[in-house]
């Protein structure tokens, strides 16, 4: 086991996945990549320039949240000796996670069982973790 992917969203479940990744990566000398997926495309239809400026601000705030989440997650690896990198991508989170893991040859994906606003998402969209579990060809460890 050389490469572990940990998709994060800033939730407590993400932090639990990070702790499990540290536990697994250390004895294997595995690299860990943290992935935050922004789902900004296709959400909004604008009809005026004022709407566009509001949407630009929303996207800017989402990017700030992503950067903060990744920095907090990277800090959890301080003084562990584990090589950690962080990436932000845009798109539909389950698809991006599955495709990224496969394209970059990860040996394992470690995810929290729920994320931010999980009850809302589960009712309307299905959980990201559930969709990754059903579509990933990479082994997946779900942390509760």
Z-matrix of the N, CA and C atoms (Angstrom, degrees):
N
C 1 1.448
C 2 1.526 1 108.04
N 3 1.339 2 114.76 1 117.56
C 4 1.464 3 119.51 2 -175.46
C 5 1.522 4 113.74 3 -119.74
N 6 1.352 5 117.79 4 -27.68
C 7 1.465 6 120.32 5 -175.56
C 8 1.527 7 110.57 6 -133.70
N 9 1.342 8 114.62 7 126.19
C 10 1.465 9 121.00 8 179.89
C 11 1.521 10 108.35 9 -121.23
N 12 1.321 11 116.58 10 130.87
C 13 1.460 12 122.91 11 176.64
C 14 1.525 13 109.01 12 -103.40
N 15 1.333 14 116.05 13 129.90
C 16 1.466 15 121.33 14 178.80
C 17 1.524 16 108.57 15 -124.92
N 18 1.347 17 117.52 16 97.00
C 19 1.460 18 120.02 17 174.71
C 20 1.525 19 109.32 18 -70.77
N 21 1.330 20 116.44 19 134.02
C 22 1.464 21 119.84 20 -178.24
C 23 1.520 22 110.42 21 -129.45
N 24 1.331 23 114.80 22 156.89
C 25 1.466 24 120.53 23 175.27
C 26 1.524 25 112.08 24 -136.19
N 27 1.318 26 116.90 25 8.42
C 28 1.458 27 120.37 26 179.35
C 29 1.512 28 114.22 27 88.84
N 30 1.314 29 117.80 28 1.26
C 31 1.464 30 121.85 29 -178.75
C 32 1.527 31 111.11 30 -81.98
N 33 1.323 32 115.66 31 167.32
C 34 1.467 33 120.53 32 174.79
C 35 1.524 34 110.60 33 -60.79
N 36 1.327 35 117.33 34 -35.35
C 37 1.460 36 120.70 35 179.16
C 38 1.529 37 111.10 36 -65.77
N 39 1.324 38 117.25 37 -33.88
C 40 1.462 39 120.28 38 175.22
C 41 1.520 40 110.47 39 -63.21
N 42 1.328 41 116.22 40 -41.49
C 43 1.460 42 119.95 41 179.79
C 44 1.532 43 110.53 42 -65.03
N 45 1.321 44 117.15 43 -35.83
C 46 1.470 45 120.02 44 176.04
C 47 1.532 46 110.50 45 -65.39
N 48 1.330 47 116.66 46 -38.20
C 49 1.467 48 120.55 47 177.40
C 50 1.525 49 110.22 48 -65.38
N 51 1.313 50 117.21 49 -37.85
C 52 1.458 51 121.55 50 177.65
C 53 1.526 52 110.36 51 -63.02
N 54 1.316 53 116.73 52 -43.81
C 55 1.468 54 120.10 53 178.93
C 56 1.531 55 111.06 54 -61.69
N 57 1.322 56 116.75 55 -41.06
C 58 1.468 57 120.39 56 177.86
C 59 1.532 58 110.53 57 -66.71
N 60 1.328 59 116.80 58 -38.56
C 61 1.467 60 120.10 59 178.29
C 62 1.529 61 110.75 60 -62.12
N 63 1.317 62 116.97 61 -40.61
C 64 1.470 63 119.98 62 177.64
C 65 1.525 64 110.45 63 -62.72
N 66 1.310 65 115.93 64 -42.17
C 67 1.465 66 121.78 65 -179.29
C 68 1.532 67 111.57 66 -62.03
N 69 1.319 68 116.06 67 -39.66
C 70 1.468 69 120.45 68 -177.84
C 71 1.528 70 111.89 69 -83.08
N 72 1.319 71 117.55 70 -40.18
C 73 1.466 72 120.97 71 -174.95
C 74 1.520 73 112.52 72 -66.94
N 75 1.302 74 117.15 73 -38.88
C 76 1.479 75 121.22 74 -174.01
C 77 1.531 76 112.77 75 -55.13
N 78 1.340 77 119.72 76 -56.77
C 79 1.474 78 118.11 77 -176.70
C 80 1.532 79 114.04 78 -67.55
N 81 1.328 80 117.25 79 -24.07
C 82 1.462 81 120.54 80 180.00
C 83 1.524 82 112.44 81 -89.96
N 84 1.328 83 116.60 82 -12.08
C 85 1.460 84 119.57 83 -174.28
C 86 1.514 85 111.09 84 66.44
N 87 1.315 86 116.09 85 28.98
C 88 1.468 87 121.56 86 -176.48
C 89 1.527 88 111.35 87 -78.95
N 90 1.323 89 114.92 88 150.86
C 91 1.464 90 122.20 89 172.33
C 92 1.524 91 108.02 90 -85.75
N 93 1.327 92 116.12 91 146.83
C 94 1.456 93 121.60 92 178.01
C 95 1.521 94 108.65 93 -118.74
N 96 1.319 95 115.46 94 132.94
C 97 1.462 96 119.70 95 172.75
C 98 1.518 97 108.12 96 -117.83
N 99 1.324 98 115.09 97 126.58
C 100 1.459 99 122.41 98 176.13
C 101 1.518 100 107.23 99 -91.95
N 102 1.328 101 116.46 100 135.75
C 103 1.459 102 121.34 101 -177.97
C 104 1.517 103 109.56 102 -129.08
N 105 1.324 104 115.78 103 125.55
C 106 1.463 105 120.63 104 173.31
C 107 1.521 106 107.29 105 -117.15
N 108 1.324 107 116.61 106 126.44
C 109 1.459 108 121.26 107 -177.64
C 110 1.524 109 109.27 108 -108.14
N 111 1.333 110 115.02 109 120.91
C 112 1.465 111 121.56 110 175.64
C 113 1.519 112 107.86 111 -88.66
N 114 1.301 113 116.25 112 126.57
C 115 1.461 114 120.57 113 178.62
C 116 1.520 115 107.91 114 -104.93
N 117 1.339 116 115.80 115 73.48
C 118 1.465 117 120.14 116 -176.53
C 119 1.512 118 113.12 117 -103.51
N 120 1.314 119 118.21 118 -22.60
C 121 1.461 120 120.61 119 -175.08
C 122 1.523 121 110.83 120 -76.70
N 123 1.320 122 114.84 121 140.04
C 124 1.453 123 120.48 122 172.35
C 125 1.519 124 115.86 123 77.90
N 126 1.314 125 118.38 124 5.52
C 127 1.453 126 119.69 125 -178.58
C 128 1.514 127 114.03 126 -85.03
N 129 1.302 128 116.78 127 -29.54
C 130 1.452 129 119.75 128 -168.89
C 131 1.520 130 111.32 129 -126.67
N 132 1.306 131 115.68 130 146.99
C 133 1.449 132 122.11 131 171.12
C 134 1.517 133 105.91 132 -117.42
N 135 1.312 134 117.34 133 126.09
C 136 1.454 135 120.33 134 -177.64
C 137 1.516 136 109.96 135 -104.43
N 138 1.323 137 114.73 136 147.15
C 139 1.463 138 120.12 137 178.86
C 140 1.515 139 111.88 138 -122.47
N 141 1.326 140 117.84 139 -7.51
C 142 1.461 141 119.91 140 179.88
C 143 1.515 142 109.89 141 -148.94
N 144 1.327 143 114.32 142 165.90
C 145 1.461 144 118.50 143 -179.98
C 146 1.526 145 111.00 144 -68.18
N 147 1.342 146 118.11 145 -30.30
C 148 1.465 147 119.20 146 178.15
C 149 1.528 148 110.11 147 -68.08
N 150 1.336 149 117.21 148 -35.58
C 151 1.468 150 120.61 149 175.58
C 152 1.514 151 110.26 150 -64.09
N 153 1.323 152 116.18 151 -40.66
C 154 1.464 153 120.11 152 179.31
C 155 1.521 154 111.50 153 -63.21
N 156 1.331 155 117.73 154 -38.44
C 157 1.465 156 119.27 155 -179.79
C 158 1.525 157 110.76 156 -69.61
N 159 1.328 158 117.39 157 -35.49
C 160 1.471 159 120.47 158 176.40
C 161 1.523 160 109.46 159 -65.62
N 162 1.325 161 116.73 160 -43.63
C 163 1.460 162 120.29 161 179.66
C 164 1.522 163 111.36 162 -66.31
N 165 1.316 164 117.65 163 -36.30
C 166 1.466 165 120.50 164 175.68
C 167 1.519 166 110.24 165 -62.21
N 168 1.308 167 117.36 166 -39.70
C 169 1.461 168 121.13 167 178.23
C 170 1.527 169 111.02 168 -66.36
N 171 1.325 170 117.15 169 -40.10
C 172 1.467 171 120.48 170 177.47
C 173 1.524 172 109.65 171 -61.97
N 174 1.315 173 117.16 172 -46.39
C 175 1.468 174 120.57 173 179.09
C 176 1.523 175 110.83 174 -63.24
N 177 1.327 176 117.55 175 -38.15
C 178 1.465 177 121.09 176 177.86
C 179 1.531 178 110.25 177 -62.71
N 180 1.321 179 116.89 178 -43.08
C 181 1.462 180 121.11 179 179.14
C 182 1.532 181 111.13 180 -65.89
N 183 1.326 182 117.20 181 -38.76
C 184 1.464 183 120.23 182 176.78
C 185 1.523 184 111.04 183 -62.84
N 186 1.326 185 117.08 184 -39.54
C 187 1.463 186 120.82 185 178.74
C 188 1.527 187 111.11 186 -67.04
N 189 1.326 188 116.71 187 -38.27
C 190 1.466 189 120.43 188 176.58
C 191 1.522 190 109.67 189 -62.93
N 192 1.335 191 117.04 190 -44.69
C 193 1.470 192 121.07 191 178.03
C 194 1.527 193 110.29 192 -60.22
N 195 1.322 194 116.90 193 -41.18
C 196 1.460 195 120.87 194 179.20
C 197 1.519 196 110.79 195 -61.59
N 198 1.328 197 116.81 196 -48.01
C 199 1.463 198 120.91 197 179.66
C 200 1.524 199 111.32 198 -60.99
N 201 1.331 200 116.73 199 -42.72
C 202 1.465 201 120.50 200 179.56
C 203 1.529 202 111.00 201 -64.86
N 204 1.323 203 116.72 202 -42.23
C 205 1.465 204 120.80 203 178.96
C 206 1.521 205 111.04 204 -61.89
N 207 1.328 206 116.23 205 -43.70
C 208 1.463 207 120.14 206 -179.81
C 209 1.525 208 111.41 207 -67.35
N 210 1.313 209 117.92 208 -40.15
C 211 1.469 210 120.49 209 178.73
C 212 1.529 211 110.85 210 -64.14
N 213 1.324 212 116.84 211 -42.57
C 214 1.467 213 120.86 212 177.57
C 215 1.529 214 110.15 213 -62.46
N 216 1.318 215 115.93 214 -42.44
C 217 1.461 216 120.09 215 -179.41
C 218 1.532 217 110.76 216 -66.42
N 219 1.334 218 117.23 217 -42.97
C 220 1.464 219 120.28 218 178.16
C 221 1.520 220 110.98 219 -62.11
N 222 1.314 221 117.11 220 -37.35
C 223 1.467 222 121.24 221 179.77
C 224 1.528 223 111.69 222 -61.03
N 225 1.320 224 116.80 223 -28.63
C 226 1.470 225 120.81 224 179.46
C 227 1.533 226 111.65 225 -65.55
N 228 1.328 227 117.34 226 -17.45
C 229 1.462 228 121.61 227 -179.16
C 230 1.532 229 112.56 228 -96.63
N 231 1.321 230 116.30 229 -0.82
C 232 1.467 231 120.13 230 -178.61
C 233 1.527 232 109.84 231 -57.94
N 234 1.303 233 115.38 232 135.88
C 235 1.467 234 123.33 233 177.30
C 236 1.533 235 113.96 234 64.60
N 237 1.338 236 117.83 235 21.17
C 238 1.462 237 119.76 236 177.53
C 239 1.527 238 111.57 237 -98.47
N 240 1.318 239 116.45 238 -18.65
C 241 1.457 240 120.11 239 -175.61
C 242 1.523 241 112.81 240 80.43
N 243 1.322 242 117.20 241 3.08
C 244 1.468 243 122.27 242 -179.75
C 245 1.526 244 108.50 243 -88.50
N 246 1.318 245 116.58 244 131.19
C 247 1.453 246 121.72 245 176.01
C 248 1.527 247 108.85 246 -74.07
N 249 1.336 248 116.49 247 123.23
C 250 1.464 249 120.27 248 -177.69
C 251 1.526 250 109.59 249 -132.47
N 252 1.335 251 115.04 250 136.29
C 253 1.458 252 122.06 251 174.20
C 254 1.515 253 108.05 252 -126.16
N 255 1.331 254 115.87 253 164.78
C 256 1.465 255 120.47 254 -178.02
C 257 1.520 256 109.94 255 -136.67
N 258 1.318 257 115.32 256 140.30
C 259 1.457 258 122.15 257 -178.27
C 260 1.516 259 109.79 258 -137.18
N 261 1.335 260 115.91 259 141.40
C 262 1.458 261 121.90 260 171.72
C 263 1.518 262 107.62 261 -117.51
N 264 1.322 263 116.60 262 131.64
C 265 1.459 264 122.32 263 176.83
C 266 1.516 265 108.79 264 -129.76
N 267 1.310 266 115.90 265 161.99
C 268 1.453 267 121.80 266 178.83
C 269 1.519 268 108.82 267 -113.13
N 270 1.330 269 116.22 268 141.99
C 271 1.457 270 120.47 269 177.11
C 272 1.515 271 111.35 270 146.99
N 273 1.297 272 115.17 271 -168.54
C 274 1.455 273 121.62 272 179.25
C 275 1.529 274 107.61 273 -80.18
N 276 1.335 275 118.60 274 112.73
C 277 1.463 276 121.72 275 -168.53
C 278 1.530 277 116.42 276 -48.10
N 279 1.333 278 120.69 277 -50.18
C 280 1.475 279 117.37 278 -177.77
C 281 1.533 280 112.73 279 -60.11
N 282 1.309 281 116.68 280 -42.45
C 283 1.468 282 120.30 281 -179.08
C 284 1.525 283 111.40 282 -66.77
N 285 1.332 284 115.98 283 -42.63
C 286 1.462 285 119.86 284 -179.57
C 287 1.527 286 110.08 285 -62.98
N 288 1.325 287 117.20 286 -44.63
C 289 1.464 288 121.55 287 -179.24
C 290 1.524 289 110.92 288 -61.51
N 291 1.322 290 116.86 289 -49.50
C 292 1.470 291 121.45 290 -178.84
C 293 1.530 292 110.45 291 -61.39
N 294 1.324 293 116.48 292 -48.67
C 295 1.469 294 120.28 293 -178.20
C 296 1.523 295 111.81 294 -65.12
N 297 1.324 296 116.92 295 -43.10
C 298 1.462 297 120.90 296 -178.11
C 299 1.528 298 110.62 297 -63.86
N 300 1.315 299 116.59 298 -42.95
C 301 1.470 300 120.31 299 179.54
C 302 1.525 301 111.09 300 -61.21
N 303 1.316 302 116.00 301 -43.30
C 304 1.462 303 119.94 302 -178.35
C 305 1.532 304 111.11 303 -71.14
N 306 1.325 305 116.90 304 -45.06
C 307 1.468 306 120.82 305 -176.74
C 308 1.526 307 112.86 306 -65.23
N 309 1.334 308 116.77 307 -29.28
C 310 1.463 309 120.23 308 -175.02
C 311 1.539 310 113.13 309 -105.44
N 312 1.313 311 116.87 310 9.91
C 313 1.455 312 121.26 311 171.64
C 314 1.525 313 115.57 312 65.24
N 315 1.308 314 117.20 313 40.36
C 316 1.467 315 119.84 314 177.12
C 317 1.519 316 110.08 315 -73.04
N 318 1.323 317 115.34 316 144.88
C 319 1.456 318 121.45 317 178.61
C 320 1.516 319 112.21 318 -87.17
N 321 1.339 320 116.60 319 -21.73
C 322 1.459 321 121.35 320 -175.37
C 323 1.519 322 109.85 321 -158.40
N 324 1.335 323 115.31 322 142.09
C 325 1.463 324 122.31 323 169.68
C 326 1.525 325 106.05 324 -111.26
N 327 1.327 326 116.06 325 132.56
C 328 1.466 327 120.35 326 175.76
C 329 1.523 328 107.08 327 -120.50
N 330 1.341 329 115.83 328 121.48
C 331 1.467 330 121.41 329 -177.89
C 332 1.512 331 110.64 330 -132.79
N 333 1.329 332 114.52 331 153.64
C 334 1.451 333 120.12 332 170.76
C 335 1.516 334 109.89 333 -73.40
N 336 1.327 335 116.48 334 153.26
C 337 1.462 336 120.22 335 -178.29
C 338 1.520 337 112.70 336 -70.56
N 339 1.305 338 117.17 337 -24.84
C 340 1.466 339 122.46 338 178.28
C 341 1.508 340 108.00 339 -137.78
N 342 1.323 341 115.40 340 166.84
C 343 1.455 342 119.63 341 177.48
C 344 1.507 343 110.46 342 -133.83
N 345 1.316 344 115.07 343 -160.53
C 346 1.451 345 120.16 344 177.61
C 347 1.522 346 109.49 345 -64.38
N 348 1.324 347 116.71 346 138.80
C 349 1.462 348 122.37 347 179.04
C 350 1.522 349 112.46 348 54.91
N 351 1.329 350 117.13 349 35.98
C 352 1.462 351 120.65 350 -171.71
C 353 1.519 352 112.87 351 -62.82
N 354 1.326 353 119.42 352 -35.79
C 355 1.464 354 118.98 353 -178.75
C 356 1.517 355 110.57 354 -67.09
N 357 1.324 356 118.08 355 -39.95
C 358 1.461 357 121.94 356 177.41
C 359 1.522 358 110.37 357 -64.14
N 360 1.314 359 116.73 358 -48.43
C 361 1.464 360 120.41 359 -177.81
C 362 1.524 361 111.24 360 -63.86
N 363 1.311 362 117.65 361 -39.60
C 364 1.456 363 120.26 362 -177.19
C 365 1.529 364 110.50 363 -63.30
N 366 1.325 365 117.02 364 -38.93
C 367 1.458 366 120.31 365 -178.83
C 368 1.522 367 110.86 366 -67.57
N 369 1.335 368 117.20 367 -43.84
C 370 1.454 369 120.20 368 -171.93
C 371 1.524 370 114.93 369 -98.04
N 372 1.316 371 118.00 370 -33.13
C 373 1.452 372 119.97 371 -173.42
C 374 1.521 373 113.80 372 -119.37
N 375 1.311 374 118.14 373 -18.71
C 376 1.457 375 120.66 374 -166.74
C 377 1.514 376 107.77 375 83.65
N 378 1.294 377 118.42 376 148.54
C 379 1.461 378 119.73 377 -175.52
C 380 1.519 379 111.12 378 -74.64
N 381 1.314 380 115.41 379 150.24
C 382 1.457 381 121.31 380 177.44
C 383 1.526 382 109.45 381 -59.84
N 384 1.319 383 116.39 382 -44.94
C 385 1.465 384 120.22 383 -178.95
C 386 1.525 385 111.10 384 -59.85
N 387 1.307 386 117.02 385 -43.38
C 388 1.458 387 121.26 386 179.29
C 389 1.531 388 110.94 387 -60.81
N 390 1.299 389 117.05 388 -43.63
C 391 1.465 390 120.43 389 179.94
C 392 1.528 391 111.62 390 -67.37
N 393 1.332 392 116.15 391 -38.78
C 394 1.467 393 118.84 392 176.96
C 395 1.526 394 109.30 393 -64.50
N 396 1.326 395 116.79 394 -42.68
C 397 1.468 396 121.10 395 -179.19
C 398 1.526 397 111.65 396 -58.62
N 399 1.313 398 116.46 397 -36.38
C 400 1.462 399 119.90 398 -177.73
C 401 1.524 400 114.11 399 -83.72
N 402 1.328 401 117.06 400 -15.64
C 403 1.467 402 119.10 401 -174.34
C 404 1.516 403 115.54 402 -118.25
N 405 1.304 404 118.39 403 -16.38
C 406 1.460 405 120.68 404 -176.00
C 407 1.530 406 111.96 405 -75.24
N 408 1.317 407 114.98 406 140.83
C 409 1.461 408 120.26 407 170.81
C 410 1.530 409 109.87 408 -95.43
N 411 1.314 410 116.07 409 -15.29
C 412 1.469 411 122.70 410 176.40
C 413 1.529 412 108.34 411 -80.60
N 414 1.321 413 119.56 412 138.38
C 415 1.464 414 120.17 413 175.88
C 416 1.531 415 111.26 414 -55.54
N 417 1.329 416 115.16 415 142.17
C 418 1.463 417 121.78 416 -175.62
C 419 1.520 418 109.88 417 -125.96
N 420 1.320 419 115.99 418 130.45
C 421 1.462 420 122.44 419 173.47
C 422 1.521 421 107.04 420 -111.06
N 423 1.326 422 116.21 421 120.07
C 424 1.468 423 121.85 422 179.76
C 425 1.520 424 108.25 423 -101.05
N 426 1.330 425 115.44 424 125.62
C 427 1.458 426 122.34 425 -177.06
C 428 1.513 427 109.70 426 -105.32
N 429 1.345 428 115.32 427 130.25
C 430 1.470 429 119.74 428 177.99
C 431 1.497 430 110.39 429 -97.06
